[in-house]
Amino acid sequence: MARVYNFSAGPAILPLEALQEAQKDLVDYKGSGMSIMEMSHRGKEYDAVHQEAIANMKELLGLNDDYAILFLAGGASMQFAMIPMNFLGANQCADYINAGAWGSKAVKEARMIGNVNVAADCQKDIPTRMPEEGECKWTDGAAYAHITTNETISGAQMKSIPQVNAPLIADMSSDILSRPLDYTKFDLLYAGAQKNLGPSGLAMVAIKKDFAAKGNMALPSMLKYQIHIDNNSLYNTPPCFGIYMLCLTSRLLKAKGMEQVFAENQHKAKLIYDVLDNSGFYRGTAKQEFRSDMNVTFRLPSEELEALFITQAAENGMKQLKGHRSVGGIRASVYNAFPIEGVQCLVDFMKDFEQRNG
Ligand SMILES: Cc1ncc(COP(=O)(O)O)c(C=O)c1O
């Protein structure tokens, strides 16, 4: 089998066990004679997958029935629009933290709908970072406060969740279920699936039902959270295959437990950060106290060396290490499914590359 160590930021590596299970089930799902992609989303086989995916998400997030779990098409970017459409009324203001490219995109979409206060803006700071405690200027009576817990491009992650009075909303696309958190702090949290949960195109949304009920009801059906809640995320044909994959990955996360998932993630990231910290050759791009456990970003002394690093890493079975096109450099994304052996391989390669080129 020719699997590489895949450092992609997303769509990203999925657990091999989940891929193999999907492969086994692909043409004949559990003796039905059909694949899960070919059957009714109202039939008993798919329904069991749907219900299990919802139950697993609730359990992993530690949420009770005050919350609904929704699986919506359009990725996390659709949520950037749906959130203000549902919750940012006329004469209201929403607070946003803008700490990177994804926070900026969320702000841009919300501004199409209503008033936005950027409570803290460190989007352009180098080293990249999250706002410090006390830096955020929250609005009294804000409709909601929106944060991005992990900026996938910059490699900065919130290590603690800000205390706010307004309903709290989080884009957790690139660190969902990577660590135990008190997820009940959030009125709405969402994640594009393509990093820690499953394939792209699907967003997992956890939303407090009483918060959704206060939303704008004068919206087209597909854009209204309440419709999706009322229909248990089966208002229209859902992205069935993506939900099935998410169900498989959630089983594995449950079996491992969030404490263990977190311990492994911290360990993997630390192995790479230790190389950066002990080198005059590599330079981490995120401020130390905000360094992401999911996306490790760094630079080499020149762009030529970065290109050589990426080429030689690929020749050694380590792919998709190129930083985002907007910032360059190197980005090693080490999501839940990324194996420790791959991190060890990268670390050995980094040391060797430094010796040869430093
Ligand atoms: C933090 C964050 N938010 C939002 C998105 C956008 O997700 P999508 O492409 O699913 O719309 C991404 C994509 O990488 C992301 O990393």
The ligand as an SDF file (V2000), in Angstrom:
LIG
                    3D

 16 16  0  0  0  0  0  0  0  0999 V2000
  -10.8210   28.0290   10.0620 C   0  0  0  0  0  0  0  0  0  0  0  0
  -11.5190   27.8440    8.7470 C   0  0  0  0  0  0  0  0  0  0  0  0
  -12.7360   28.3780    8.5710 N   0  0  0  0  0  0  0  0  0  0  0  0
  -13.4030   28.2390    7.4160 C   0  0  0  0  0  0  0  0  0  0  0  0
  -12.8770   27.5420    6.3600 C   0  0  0  0  0  0  0  0  0  0  0  0
  -13.6620   27.4380    5.0750 C   0  0  0  0  0  0  0  0  0  0  0  0
  -14.1560   26.1540    4.9550 O   0  0  0  0  0  0  0  0  0  0  0  0
  -14.9040   25.6600    3.6370 P   0  0  0  0  0  0  0  0  0  0  0  0
  -13.8630   25.5760    2.5730 O   0  0  0  0  0  0  0  0  0  0  0  0
  -15.4540   24.3370    4.0740 O   0  0  0  0  0  0  0  0  0  0  0  0
  -15.9620   26.6320    3.3180 O   0  0  0  0  0  0  0  0  0  0  0  0
  -11.6220   26.9500    6.4860 C   0  0  0  0  0  0  0  0  0  0  0  0
  -11.0440   26.1970    5.3690 C   0  0  0  0  0  0  0  0  0  0  0  0
   -9.9330   25.7520    5.3670 O   0  0  0  0  0  0  0  0  0  0  0  0
  -10.9310   27.1150    7.7110 C   0  0  0  0  0  0  0  0  0  0  0  0
   -9.7130   26.5730    7.8800 O   0  0  0  0  0  0  0  0  0  0  0  0
  1  2  1  0
  2  3  1  0
  2 15  2  0
  3  4  2  0
  4  5  1  0
  5  6  1  0
  5 12  2  0
  6  7  1  0
  7  8  1  0
  8  9  2  0
  8 10  1  0
  8 11  1  0
 12 13  1  0
 12 15  1  0
 13 14  2  0
 15 16  1  0
M  END
$$$$
